[in-house]
């Protein structure tokens, strides 16, 4: 890292947050050198949002800057240059800073926070993300430490909210739980018209600080898990920030009339109180790696889903591929898309059904295949690729909802949980399926401005894969026919979306899609044959009971297994000769090995089949 770039970032930290700067002086120099660019990037993004509070294009610009950071081509700016090095050195998954920007998008969209869970979901994005990234810089990647770091970040943001009630209100923002305000007989809309302190509002601020104190205490066990030389600095930051709550309490919880601050003398005294943390031992009472705020758990999973072997010294640089891990990137993009679908105004029951339709994840085969093809070709528009991957998974999840409906399979379970219609009712399941199909198309349409010459063809391709005459809808409709063509049924029900996964990836990267059709086609048929073998094995034989076409039942098990092997060979041969073909070949081999395992292991229960390679 260039010395001038680091000095520029440290000056932003020193001027922007005396609390963090004071605590940071207790950390080893290599850690301080990495934390300064992290803080500077977050501060820059926050300042941009404050300057353009109602402009969603501002967030899009920040996302483009993030694209360049993860592509290894940062903007010619000292903050971007320095932060790009930190991202690479400490293997920070893109999902984490992407979630930070998602929180800023919530701000500019005027999102309202009804409950504490809503507030903590916001806090997880704008502050829990920072806690997670700091933990990676400190050299810890385990779920237990990360979960407590996210708790600490959320606690600090709740303190911020309690401190800035008046200042935020004068900017037209309200982050207190509206439900709590009404409980205290303070109408949020009326109060925002004339923001003044009153005892009811004070009680809300007091409740929020009590919650923050609980999270601060939870975070202490995580601090004890940090490397010995870093604990004092983090403990000092925790004490200094928690002391802000004490200043607010001393003012009668009135953070409207004035804004609490901690004088330097108190900060220094608190920093001294942090010294015993160096000898802390981690307790055994909190080892589950679960964040207190459920909406924050994806931050932990973004790190732990793909382990990275770090050097023994956190100061030593490591060299990683520019692309973020596919799994974390897909999950992050899906959560952003879910946030759009369930934004303010969405009926609460529909929002819950949509969440359960997309999470928890299956194997995400289709978006993973899409990313693998793009990696082989070389992506140039990460946002367009992410939108395409999201669309593919939404279409797939919509098809699963429809497949499970009483009109078709009448399945009661999916992925080891109640099927959507069993959990939320048939009407909401149908509506959730509709919303996912439309959301898939909208996902690509929203980024049409990036590459308009590509997005029109992408939307046409995805629509064809979902509809008639040879898409998902047609595949489901074949089950209603008196005579079924097994080949056409498989090509529509499964092959169409696998073909779309490879072809859409090529289109999103600016390449012609047709050379990629065969790979998707053969992978889709291999998958469906493996699934048929699984469904036809064991005492249930549900496909036979439902009269549904099945390769194993029609061709016999041996011929079906031969078909699976043949389609696997054809899939490998169909990989086009591109620069990244070797990497793609490894991904395809892993998928085919999964299909082989699924097709060869007996599964006496249909619900176990439904939790396999979806």
DAMOGI-V224576 format. One record per residue. N is the residue number from 1. RES is the residue in one small letter. SS is DSSP state (alpha for helix, beta for strand, coil for the rest). D_LAST is the distance of its C-alpha to the last C-alpha in Angstrom with 2 decimals. Layout:
N;RES;SS;D_LAST
N;RES;SS;D_LAST
This chain:
1;x;coil;43.60
2;x;coil;46.78
3;x;alpha;49.29
4;x;alpha;50.05
5;x;alpha;46.40
6;x;alpha;46.14
7;x;alpha;49.49
8;x;alpha;48.43
9;x;alpha;45.29
10;x;alpha;47.40
11;x;alpha;49.92
12;x;alpha;47.23
13;x;alpha;46.20
14;x;alpha;49.86
15;x;alpha;50.68
16;x;alpha;47.50
17;x;coil;47.11
18;x;alpha;50.07
19;x;alpha;48.12
20;x;alpha;45.43
21;x;alpha;48.05
22;x;alpha;50.28
23;x;alpha;47.54
24;x;alpha;46.28
25;x;coil;49.70
26;x;coil;49.02
27;x;coil;46.05
28;x;coil;46.46
29;x;alpha;47.25
30;x;alpha;44.12
31;x;alpha;41.96
32;x;alpha;44.18
33;x;alpha;43.86
34;x;alpha;40.05
35;x;alpha;40.11
36;x;alpha;42.56
37;x;alpha;40.31
38;x;alpha;37.44
39;x;alpha;39.84
40;x;alpha;41.39
41;x;alpha;38.14
42;x;alpha;37.25
43;x;alpha;40.85
44;x;alpha;40.92
45;x;alpha;37.80
46;x;alpha;39.23
47;x;alpha;42.58
48;x;alpha;41.15
49;x;alpha;39.41
50;x;alpha;42.68
51;x;alpha;44.61
52;x;coil;42.31
53;x;coil;41.08
54;x;coil;39.84
55;x;coil;38.59
56;x;alpha;34.81
57;x;alpha;35.65
58;x;alpha;36.82
59;x;alpha;33.36
60;x;alpha;32.09
61;x;alpha;34.88
62;x;alpha;33.95
63;x;alpha;30.34
64;x;alpha;31.82
65;x;alpha;33.91
66;x;alpha;30.90
67;x;alpha;29.23
68;x;alpha;32.38
69;x;alpha;32.46
70;x;alpha;29.04
71;x;coil;29.94
72;x;coil;33.06
73;x;coil;35.36
74;x;coil;36.74
75;x;coil;39.33
76;x;coil;42.93
77;x;coil;43.34
78;x;alpha;44.19
79;x;alpha;41.56
80;x;alpha;38.71
81;x;alpha;40.01
82;x;alpha;40.27
83;x;alpha;36.95
84;x;alpha;35.11
85;x;alpha;36.64
86;x;alpha;35.65
87;x;alpha;31.99
88;x;alpha;32.01
89;x;alpha;34.22
90;x;coil;32.28
91;x;coil;28.69
92;x;coil;28.09
93;x;coil;24.49
94;x;alpha;24.70
95;x;alpha;22.72
96;x;alpha;25.89
97;x;alpha;28.59
98;x;alpha;26.23
99;x;alpha;26.04
100;x;alpha;29.84
101;x;alpha;30.13
102;x;alpha;27.85
103;x;alpha;30.46
104;x;alpha;33.17
105;x;alpha;31.46
106;x;alpha;31.62
107;x;alpha;35.31
108;x;alpha;36.20
109;x;coil;34.32
110;x;coil;36.52
111;x;coil;33.78
112;x;coil;35.33
113;x;coil;34.65
114;x;coil;35.17
115;x;coil;34.30
116;x;alpha;34.43
117;x;alpha;30.64
118;x;alpha;30.83
119;x;alpha;33.54
120;x;alpha;31.74
121;x;alpha;28.57
122;x;alpha;31.00
123;x;alpha;32.80
124;x;alpha;29.68
125;x;alpha;29.15
126;x;alpha;32.78
127;x;alpha;33.89
128;x;alpha;31.17
129;x;alpha;29.85
130;x;alpha;33.32
131;x;alpha;33.36
132;x;alpha;30.14
133;x;alpha;31.54
134;x;alpha;34.90
135;x;alpha;33.37
136;x;alpha;31.77
137;x;alpha;35.20
138;x;coil;36.81
139;x;coil;34.76
140;x;coil;32.39
141;x;coil;28.55
142;x;coil;27.85
143;x;alpha;26.09
144;x;alpha;29.28
145;x;alpha;31.54
146;x;alpha;29.18
147;x;alpha;28.69
148;x;alpha;32.46
149;x;alpha;33.03
150;x;alpha;30.89
151;x;alpha;32.95
152;x;alpha;36.06
153;x;alpha;35.03
154;x;alpha;34.31
155;x;alpha;37.67
156;x;alpha;39.49
157;x;alpha;38.05
158;x;alpha;39.10
159;x;alpha;42.52
160;x;alpha;42.54
161;x;alpha;41.80
162;x;alpha;44.57
163;x;alpha;46.98
164;x;coil;46.36
165;x;alpha;46.43
166;x;alpha;49.57
167;x;alpha;48.76
168;x;alpha;45.30
169;x;alpha;46.84
170;x;alpha;49.44
171;x;coil;46.66
172;x;coil;45.05
173;x;coil;42.23
174;x;coil;41.49
175;x;coil;39.07
176;x;coil;40.45
177;x;coil;38.39
178;x;alpha;39.87
179;x;alpha;39.33
180;x;alpha;41.58
181;x;alpha;44.16
182;x;alpha;44.48
183;x;alpha;44.82
184;x;coil;47.74
185;x;coil;49.19
186;x;coil;48.51
187;x;coil;47.07
188;x;alpha;44.83
189;x;alpha;45.79
190;x;alpha;49.48
191;x;alpha;49.52
192;x;alpha;47.95
193;x;alpha;50.83
194;x;coil;53.32
195;x;coil;51.70
196;x;coil;54.23
197;x;coil;54.04
198;x;coil;54.50
199;x;alpha;54.09
200;x;alpha;50.95
201;x;alpha;49.24
202;x;alpha;50.53
203;x;alpha;48.85
204;x;alpha;45.46
205;x;alpha;46.03
206;x;alpha;47.09
207;x;alpha;43.90
208;x;alpha;41.78
209;x;alpha;43.82
210;x;alpha;43.46
211;x;alpha;39.68
212;x;alpha;40.11
213;x;alpha;42.42
214;x;alpha;39.88
215;x;alpha;37.28
216;x;alpha;39.99
217;x;alpha;40.69
218;x;alpha;37.04
219;x;alpha;36.97
220;x;alpha;39.94
221;x;alpha;37.95
222;x;alpha;35.77
223;x;alpha;38.99
224;x;alpha;40.16
225;x;coil;37.12
226;x;coil;38.01
227;x;coil;40.14
228;x;alpha;43.70
229;x;alpha;45.22
230;x;alpha;42.92
231;x;alpha;43.11
232;x;alpha;46.44
233;x;alpha;45.46
234;x;alpha;42.30
235;x;alpha;44.24
236;x;alpha;46.97
237;x;alpha;44.59
238;x;alpha;43.27
239;x;alpha;46.87
240;x;alpha;48.13
241;x;alpha;45.42
242;x;alpha;45.73
243;x;alpha;49.47
244;x;alpha;48.93
245;x;alpha;47.98
246;x;alpha;51.30
247;x;alpha;53.18
248;x;alpha;51.56
249;x;alpha;52.52
250;x;alpha;56.07
251;x;coil;56.24
252;x;coil;55.49
253;x;coil;51.86
254;x;coil;53.28
255;x;coil;51.11
256;x;coil;52.17
257;x;coil;55.80
258;x;coil;55.21
259;x;coil;52.45
260;x;coil;52.46
261;x;coil;52.71
262;x;coil;53.41
263;x;coil;56.59
264;x;alpha;56.57
265;x;alpha;58.80
266;x;alpha;56.29
267;x;alpha;53.41
268;x;alpha;55.42
269;x;alpha;56.25
270;x;alpha;52.59
271;x;alpha;51.69
272;x;alpha;54.32
273;x;alpha;52.84
274;x;alpha;49.56
275;x;alpha;51.20
276;x;alpha;50.59
277;x;alpha;46.82
278;x;alpha;47.24
279;x;alpha;47.80
280;x;coil;45.17
281;x;coil;42.96
282;x;coil;39.40
283;x;coil;39.17
284;x;coil;36.77
285;x;coil;36.28
286;x;coil;33.36
287;x;coil;30.82
288;x;coil;27.51
289;x;coil;26.57
290;x;coil;25.86
291;x;coil;27.43
292;x;coil;29.77
293;x;coil;28.35
294;x;alpha;24.69
295;x;alpha;24.08
296;x;alpha;25.24
297;x;alpha;22.69
298;x;alpha;20.55
299;x;alpha;23.64
300;x;alpha;23.52
301;x;alpha;19.82
302;x;alpha;20.48
303;x;alpha;22.97
304;x;alpha;21.61
305;x;coil;18.05
306;x;coil;19.73
307;x;coil;23.07
308;x;coil;26.00
309;x;coil;29.15
310;x;coil;32.07
311;x;coil;35.70
312;x;coil;38.04
313;x;coil;40.02
314;x;coil;38.28
315;x;coil;40.86
316;x;coil;39.88
317;x;coil;37.78
318;x;coil;34.52
319;x;coil;33.10
320;x;coil;29.43
321;x;coil;27.61
322;x;coil;28.10
323;x;coil;24.43
324;x;coil;22.83
325;x;coil;19.85
326;x;alpha;16.79
327;x;alpha;14.76
328;x;alpha;17.75
329;x;alpha;18.53
330;x;alpha;15.26
331;x;alpha;15.52
332;x;alpha;19.18
333;x;alpha;18.85
334;x;alpha;16.43
335;x;alpha;18.98
336;x;alpha;21.76
337;x;alpha;20.23
338;x;alpha;19.70
339;x;alpha;23.33
340;x;alpha;24.48
341;x;alpha;22.88
342;x;coil;24.33
343;x;coil;27.64
344;x;coil;31.01
345;x;coil;31.52
346;x;coil;28.04
347;x;coil;28.43
348;x;alpha;27.43
349;x;alpha;25.42
350;x;alpha;23.37
351;x;alpha;22.87
352;x;alpha;21.53
353;x;alpha;19.12
354;x;alpha;17.83
355;x;alpha;17.50
356;x;alpha;15.53
357;x;alpha;13.17
358;x;alpha;12.41
359;x;coil;13.04
360;x;coil;12.32
361;x;coil;9.53
362;x;coil;5.98
363;x;coil;5.92
364;x;coil;7.08
365;x;alpha;6.80
366;x;alpha;8.94
367;x;alpha;11.53
368;x;alpha;11.77
369;x;alpha;12.59
370;x;alpha;14.91
371;x;alpha;16.68
372;x;alpha;17.07
373;x;alpha;18.80
374;x;alpha;20.90
375;x;alpha;21.91
376;x;alpha;23.07
377;x;alpha;25.06
378;x;coil;26.38
379;x;coil;25.47
380;x;coil;28.43
381;x;coil;27.08
382;x;alpha;24.61
383;x;alpha;24.58
384;x;alpha;23.75
385;x;alpha;20.88
386;x;alpha;19.49
387;x;alpha;19.98
388;x;alpha;18.14
389;x;alpha;15.06
390;x;alpha;15.26
391;x;alpha;15.72
392;x;alpha;12.63
393;x;alpha;10.39
394;x;alpha;12.77
395;x;alpha;12.59
396;x;alpha;8.84
397;x;alpha;9.47
398;x;alpha;12.59
399;x;alpha;11.19
400;x;alpha;9.24
401;x;alpha;12.69
402;x;alpha;14.52
403;x;alpha;12.70
404;x;alpha;13.60
405;x;coil;17.15
406;x;coil;20.15
407;x;coil;21.01
408;x;coil;18.00
409;x;coil;16.20
410;x;coil;17.95
411;x;coil;15.25
412;x;coil;16.59
413;x;beta;13.71
414;x;beta;10.21
415;x;coil;9.00
416;x;coil;12.57
417;x;beta;14.29
418;x;beta;16.02
419;x;coil;14.26
420;x;alpha;15.71
421;x;alpha;18.45
422;x;alpha;19.38
423;x;alpha;19.83
424;x;alpha;21.42
425;x;coil;22.71
426;x;alpha;21.89
427;x;alpha;23.95
428;x;alpha;22.30
429;x;alpha;18.78
430;x;alpha;20.00
431;x;alpha;21.72
432;x;alpha;18.81
433;x;alpha;16.77
434;x;alpha;19.91
435;x;alpha;20.34
436;x;alpha;16.94
437;x;alpha;17.66
438;x;alpha;21.13
439;x;alpha;20.12
440;x;alpha;17.99
441;x;alpha;21.16
442;x;alpha;23.35
443;x;alpha;21.51
444;x;alpha;22.74
445;x;alpha;26.01
446;x;coil;26.99
447;x;coil;27.32
448;x;coil;29.00
449;x;coil;32.22
450;x;coil;30.96
451;x;coil;30.63
452;x;alpha;31.58
453;x;alpha;31.82
454;x;alpha;28.09
455;x;alpha;26.60
456;x;alpha;28.02
457;x;alpha;26.37
458;x;alpha;23.03
459;x;alpha;23.20
460;x;alpha;24.21
461;x;alpha;21.37
462;x;alpha;18.67
463;x;alpha;20.60
464;x;alpha;20.74
465;x;alpha;17.00
466;x;alpha;16.64
467;x;coil;19.72
468;x;coil;22.04
469;x;coil;23.18
470;x;coil;20.15
471;x;coil;17.30
472;x;alpha;14.66
473;x;alpha;17.61
474;x;alpha;19.23
475;x;alpha;16.29
476;x;alpha;16.27
477;x;alpha;20.06
478;x;alpha;20.27
479;x;coil;19.55
480;x;coil;22.89
481;x;coil;24.89
482;x;coil;27.29
483;x;coil;26.52
484;x;coil;23.20
485;x;coil;22.91
486;x;alpha;19.93
487;x;alpha;19.84
488;x;alpha;20.04
489;x;alpha;17.49
490;x;alpha;14.80
491;x;alpha;16.08
492;x;alpha;15.93
493;x;alpha;12.85
494;x;alpha;10.49
495;x;alpha;13.05
496;x;alpha;14.61
497;x;alpha;12.09
498;x;alpha;11.59
499;x;alpha;15.39
500;x;alpha;15.78
501;x;alpha;13.99
502;x;alpha;16.59
503;x;alpha;19.44
504;x;alpha;19.20
505;x;alpha;19.27
506;x;alpha;22.41
507;x;alpha;23.95
508;x;alpha;23.42
509;x;coil;25.29
510;x;coil;28.07
511;x;coil;27.35
512;x;coil;27.28
513;x;coil;23.81
514;x;alpha;24.75
515;x;alpha;24.86
516;x;alpha;21.17
517;x;alpha;20.10
518;x;alpha;20.18
519;x;alpha;17.83
520;x;alpha;15.03
521;x;alpha;16.15
522;x;alpha;16.08
523;x;alpha;12.78
524;x;alpha;11.24
525;x;alpha;13.40
526;x;alpha;12.66
527;x;alpha;8.92
528;x;alpha;10.01
529;x;alpha;12.88
530;x;alpha;11.15
531;x;alpha;9.13
532;x;alpha;12.65
533;x;alpha;14.35
534;x;alpha;12.49
535;x;alpha;13.24
536;x;coil;16.76
537;x;coil;17.62
538;x;coil;19.55
539;x;coil;21.89
540;x;coil;19.75
541;x;coil;18.71
542;x;alpha;17.45
543;x;alpha;16.91
544;x;alpha;20.59
545;x;alpha;21.65
546;x;alpha;20.25
547;x;coil;21.56
548;x;coil;18.30
549;x;coil;18.33
550;x;coil;16.79
551;x;alpha;17.63
552;x;alpha;18.49
553;x;alpha;20.73
554;x;alpha;22.39
555;x;alpha;22.87
556;x;coil;23.08
557;x;alpha;21.02
558;x;alpha;23.02
559;x;alpha;22.85
560;x;alpha;19.07
561;x;alpha;18.83
562;x;alpha;21.37
563;x;alpha;19.41
564;x;alpha;16.37
565;x;alpha;18.95
566;x;alpha;20.68
567;x;alpha;17.77
568;x;alpha;17.02
569;x;alpha;20.73
570;x;alpha;20.89
571;x;alpha;18.11
572;x;alpha;20.16
573;x;alpha;23.31
574;x;coil;22.04
575;x;coil;21.84
576;x;coil;24.89
577;x;coil;27.76
578;x;coil;27.57
579;x;coil;28.84
580;x;coil;25.55
581;x;alpha;24.25
582;x;alpha;24.51
583;x;alpha;22.18
584;x;alpha;19.60
585;x;alpha;20.09
586;x;alpha;19.25
587;x;alpha;15.88
588;x;alpha;15.09
589;x;alpha;16.49
590;x;alpha;14.25
591;x;alpha;11.07
592;x;alpha;12.90
593;x;alpha;14.02
594;x;alpha;10.62
595;x;alpha;10.08
596;x;alpha;13.64
597;x;alpha;13.26
598;x;alpha;10.52
599;x;alpha;12.88
600;x;alpha;15.99
601;x;coil;15.73
602;x;coil;16.85
603;x;coil;15.07
604;x;coil;17.69
605;x;coil;15.91
606;x;alpha;13.38
607;x;alpha;12.35
608;x;alpha;11.50
609;x;alpha;9.17
610;x;coil;7.42
611;x;coil;7.23
612;x;coil;5.89
613;x;coil;3.78
614;x;coil;0.00
